[in-house]
Amino acid sequence: MAWDDIHDAGDPRGRGRGGGGRGGGPGDEDRGPQFQMPPFKIPKLTPTTLIIGLLVVLALWIVPSVVYTVAQDEVGVVTRFGEYVRTTPPGLQFKFPSPFEHVETPTVRKVRAATVGFRQRGNQEQDRPNESLMLTGDENIVDIDLVVQYHIVDAKNYLFNIRNQAKAVHDVAETAIRGIIGNRPIDDVLTVGKAEIQIQVKDAMQVILDKYESGIQILNAQLKDVSPPNAVDSAFKDVQSAKEDKDRFINEAKGYRNTIIPEARGKAAQLIAHAEGYREEVINKAKGDAHRFLAQYKEYKKAPAVTKKRIYLETMEEIYPHMNKIIISKDQGSVLPILPLTQNLAEVFGGRSGK
């Protein structure tokens, strides 16, 4: 066999050109087109390609740190190497890339809250007795929960003049409320003084925060709960009940006073009017008697004996009709007087005074 015949017959493992392996399957010409990966060629690093790559990497690093957005309820506070340089309004803003400039965007329109005496955890409140129990001016203990609402008015001062802003507001609120409660009696704190205390706490906090240039404005302070401690709550309720009874008795007494005083004043005015009328009557009668006496005196000077006799007779006419006496003259002699025996002797003789 020639060498060419052996080559055409196939390789030593039985893989002929026209026959399939292992049993004479179809040949390569029957398998169809085969996928071939194109050869990968590494581009040549020219100076232009290197510059373009560096520019792309630099842009990906610079753009996010140069462009920033400030929301509508925020302001941007820009610092350069840690020193404040400017405050930017809401919108798209630009700055030098990090680490040259850095920006913070605090929410200035958000209403924040600080609590004293409790903490809000979701829908639950956790009491803090070490904060809520306070000493009043009359050395009593009262349990107080306070809520303070505030917002930022100067972002620069808020970020740079105070550290841990939320804790600072809480500490200022606790200081203010303790100082005010310590100057008031417990009755005032628990009853009529709540509204005034809230105003005083708000003003006192604002004074302290302004002193430190905190950039914070206090919106309101609300006493959420004011009550005596649980250990003395029942005794305090008894005291309050007694005070309510006292107030009720006082009001009833005032009502009675308001009723009786006008009546007494009316009676007094009536008596005064009657007395004044009687006074005028007596004065007028006295004046009339005086005028009559003067007239009689003039007549008396003209005829003393006649006038004296007339006055005597007129006087007797007025006196005798009202007397129950019988007068017997000594000069009557032996004439037997006739007395009205049917009448009471006491009426006839007028007791032992008659003769």
C-alpha positions in Angstrom: 0.0 0.0 0.0 1.3 3.3 -1.0 1.6 6.2 1.6 -1.0 8.2 -0.2 -3.5 5.3 0.1 -2.9 5.0 3.8 -3.4 8.8 4.2 -6.6 8.7 2.2 -8.0 5.8 4.2 -7.8 7.8 7.5 -5.7 8.2 10.5 -4.6 5.2 12.6 -7.6 5.7 15.0 -10.0 5.0 12.2 -11.0 8.6 11.5 -11.0 8.8 7.8 -11.7 11.9 5.9 -14.9 10.6 4.6 -16.0 8.4 7.5 -17.1 9.1 11.0 -15.4 8.1 14.1 -16.5 5.1 16.0 -18.6 3.3 13.6 -18.4 5.4 10.5 -20.6 8.5 11.5 -21.0 11.4 9.2 -17.9 13.3 8.3 -17.0 17.0 9.0 -18.6 18.1 5.8 -22.0 17.0 7.2 -21.8 19.0 10.6 -22.8 22.4 9.2 -21.1 25.8 9.9 -19.2 26.1 13.2 -18.9 29.4 15.4 -15.5 30.8 15.7 -14.6 33.6 18.2 -12.9 36.5 16.5 -9.4 37.0 17.8 -9.1 39.8 20.5 -6.6 42.4 19.8 -5.3 44.7 22.5 -5.4 48.3 21.3 -2.2 50.0 21.2 -1.8 52.7 24.0 -1.2 55.8 22.1 -0.8 59.2 23.9 -4.3 60.3 22.7 -6.0 57.1 24.0 -4.3 57.6 27.4 -5.4 61.2 27.7 -9.0 60.4 26.9 -9.1 57.6 29.5 -7.7 59.9 32.2 -10.2 62.6 31.3 -13.1 60.1 31.6 -11.9 58.9 35.0 -11.4 62.4 36.2 -14.9 63.4 35.1 -16.5 60.4 36.9 -14.7 61.6 40.1 -15.2 65.3 39.9 -18.8 65.7 38.7 -20.6 64.1 41.7 -18.5 66.1 44.1 -19.0 69.4 42.2 -22.7 69.4 41.5 -25.3 69.0 44.3 -29.0 69.6 44.8 -30.6 71.5 47.7 -34.3 70.5 48.4 -37.0 73.1 48.9 -37.1 72.7 52.7 -33.3 72.8 53.0 -30.3 75.1 52.7 -26.8 74.3 51.7 -24.0 75.2 54.1 -20.6 75.1 52.3 -17.3 74.8 54.1 -13.8 75.0 52.6 -11.2 73.1 54.5 -13.6 73.1 57.4 -14.2 76.8 57.4 -17.7 78.3 56.6 -17.8 80.1 53.3 -21.4 80.5 52.2 -25.0 79.3 52.4 -26.8 78.3 49.2 -30.6 78.3 48.6 -32.7 75.4 47.2 -31.9 74.2 43.7 -29.0 73.0 41.7 -25.7 74.3 43.1 -22.0 73.9 42.4 -18.9 73.8 44.6 -15.3 72.8 44.5 -14.7 69.1 44.5 -13.9 67.2 47.7 -11.7 67.5 49.7 -11.6 71.2 49.0 -15.2 72.0 49.8 -17.8 70.1 51.7 -21.6 70.8 51.9 -24.3 70.0 54.5 -28.0 70.4 53.8 -30.0 70.7 57.1 -33.8 70.8 56.9 -34.7 74.3 58.1 -38.5 74.2 57.6 -39.0 71.0 59.6 -40.6 71.4 63.0 -38.6 69.4 65.5 -39.6 68.3 69.0 -37.8 67.9 72.3 -39.4 66.1 75.3 -38.7 66.3 79.0 -40.0 63.6 81.4 -40.7 61.0 78.7 -39.6 59.6 75.4 -41.7 58.6 72.4 -40.9 55.2 71.0 -43.3 54.6 68.1 -46.8 54.6 69.6 -45.6 54.1 73.2 -44.3 56.6 75.7 -41.5 55.7 78.1 -41.5 57.6 81.4 -38.3 59.2 82.7 -38.8 59.8 86.4 -35.3 61.3 86.8 -36.5 64.1 84.4 -40.2 64.4 85.2 -40.1 64.7 89.1 -39.6 68.3 90.0 -39.5 70.4 93.3 -42.0 73.2 93.6 -41.5 76.5 95.4 -43.3 75.2 98.5 -41.2 72.1 98.7 -43.6 69.7 97.1 -42.9 67.2 94.3 -44.8 67.3 91.0 -44.6 65.0 88.0 -44.4 67.0 84.7 -44.1 66.0 81.0 -43.1 68.8 78.7 -43.0 69.0 74.9 -41.1 71.7 73.1 -41.4 72.4 69.3 -38.7 74.4 67.5 -37.1 74.9 64.0 -33.9 76.2 62.5 -33.7 79.9 61.6 -29.9 80.1 61.0 -28.3 77.0 59.5 -24.7 78.3 60.0 -25.1 78.9 63.7 -27.1 75.7 64.1 -24.3 73.6 62.7 -21.2 75.4 64.1 -22.2 77.1 67.4 -23.6 74.1 69.3 -22.7 70.5 69.4 -25.3 67.7 69.5 -28.2 70.1 68.8 -31.1 67.8 69.9 -29.5 67.2 73.3 -28.7 70.9 73.7 -32.4 71.8 73.2 -33.5 69.1 75.6 -31.0 70.2 78.3 -32.1 73.9 77.9 -35.8 72.8 78.2 -35.2 70.9 81.4 -33.2 73.7 82.9 -35.9 76.3 82.1 -38.9 74.2 83.4 -37.1 73.3 86.6 -36.3 76.9 87.4 -39.8 78.1 86.8 -41.5 75.3 88.7 -39.1 75.9 91.6 -40.5 79.4 92.0 -44.2 78.5 92.1 -46.4 76.7 94.7 -47.8 73.3 93.8 -51.5 74.6 93.7 -50.5 77.1 91.1 -48.6 74.5 89.0 -51.5 72.0 89.1 -54.4 74.4 88.5 -54.4 78.0 87.1 -50.8 78.5 86.4 -50.2 76.1 83.5 -50.7 78.6 80.6 -48.4 81.2 82.2 -45.8 78.5 82.9 -45.8 77.4 79.2 -45.2 81.0 78.1 -42.4 81.5 80.7 -40.7 78.2 79.6 -40.8 79.3 75.9 -39.3 82.7 76.7 -36.6 81.4 79.0 -35.5 78.8 76.5 -35.3 81.4 73.7 -33.1 83.7 75.9 -30.6 80.9 76.6 -30.5 79.7 73.0 -30.0 83.2 71.7 -27.2 83.8 74.2 -25.3 80.9 72.5 -26.3 82.0 69.0 -27.8 78.6 68.3 -29.8 79.5 65.2 -32.9 77.9 66.8 -36.3 79.4 67.4 -38.7 78.0 69.9 -42.2 77.7 68.5 -44.1 76.6 71.6 -43.8 74.8 74.9 -46.6 72.6 76.1 -47.2 70.9 79.5 -48.4 67.5 78.3 -49.1 66.2 81.8 -48.9 67.8 85.2 -49.9 65.7 88.2 -48.7 64.7 91.7 -46.6 61.6 92.0 -48.4 58.3 92.1 -47.4 57.7 95.8 -49.4 60.8 97.0 -52.0 61.0 94.3 -54.9 59.9 96.5 -54.0 62.2 99.4 -53.7 65.1 96.9 -57.2 64.4 95.5 -58.6 64.5 99.1 -56.9 67.9 99.6 -58.3 69.1 96.3 -61.8 68.0 97.3 -61.5 69.9 100.5 -60.4 73.0 98.6 -63.4 72.6 96.3 -65.7 72.4 99.3 -64.1 75.6 100.7 -64.6 77.4 97.4 -68.2 76.3 97.3 -68.9 77.5 100.8 -67.2 80.8 100.0 -69.3 81.2 96.8 -72.5 80.4 98.7 -71.6 83.0 101.4 -70.9 85.6 98.7 -74.3 84.8 97.2 -76.0 85.2 100.5 -74.1 88.5 101.1 -75.1 89.8 97.7 -78.7 89.0 98.5 -79.0 90.3 102.1 -77.0 93.5 101.6 -79.3 95.1 99.1 -82.3 94.2 101.3 -80.6 95.8 104.3 -79.7 98.8 102.3 -83.3 99.1 101.2 -84.6 99.0 104.7 -82.0 101.4 105.9 -83.0 103.9 103.1 -86.7 103.4 104.2 -85.9 104.2 107.8 -83.8 107.2 106.9 -86.6 108.5 104.7 -89.1 108.0 107.6 -86.8 109.7 110.1 -86.3 112.6 107.8 -90.0 113.0 107.4 -90.5 112.8 111.1 -87.8 115.4 111.6 -89.5 117.8 109.2 -92.8 117.2 111.0 -91.4 117.9 114.4 -89.5 120.9 113.2 -92.6 122.3 111.5 -94.7 121.6 114.6 -92.2 123.3 116.8 -92.1 126.3 114.5 -95.9 126.5 114.6 -95.9 126.3 118.4 -93.3 129.0 118.6 -95.3 131.3 116.3 -98.5 130.7 118.3 -96.7 131.3 121.6 -95.3 134.6 120.2 -98.7 135.6 119.1 -100.2 134.8 122.6 -97.3 136.7 124.2 -98.3 139.8 122.2 -101.8 139.5 123.4 -100.6 138.8 126.9 -98.7 142.0 127.0 -101.8 143.9 126.0 -104.1 142.3 128.7 -102.2 140.1 131.0 -105.0 139.1 133.3 -107.5 138.3 130.6 -105.0 136.4 128.5 -103.8 134.4 131.5 -107.4 133.4 132.4 -108.1 132.4 128.7 -105.0 130.3 128.4 -105.8 128.6 131.7 -109.3 127.8 130.6 -108.3 126.5 127.2 -105.7 124.3 128.8 -108.2 122.8 131.2 -110.5 122.1 128.4 -107.8 120.0 126.8 -106.8 118.2 130.0 -110.1 117.4 131.8 -111.8 115.3 129.1 -109.0 112.7 129.4 -109.0 112.4 133.2 -110.8 109.7 135.3 -110.8 111.8 138.5 -113.6 113.3 140.7 -112.7 116.5 142.4 -114.6 117.5 145.5 -114.2 121.0 146.8 -113.6 121.5 150.5 -116.1 124.3 150.5 -119.0 122.0 149.5 -120.2 121.8 153.1 -122.9 119.3 154.1 -124.0 118.6 150.5 -123.8 114.9 149.8 -122.0 114.2 146.6 -123.5 111.7 144.2 -120.8 109.4 142.8 -121.1 106.9 139.9 -120.9 103.8 141.9 -121.5 101.5 138.9 -118.0 102.3 137.6 -114.8 100.7 138.8 -113.6 102.6 141.9 -110.1 102.5 140.5 -111.4 104.3 137.4 -113.4 106.7 139.4 -110.7 107.6 142.0 -107.7 106.8 139.8 -106.2 104.7 142.6 -105.1 106.4 145.7 -104.0 109.6 144.0 -107.4 111.2 143.9 -109.3 112.9 146.7 
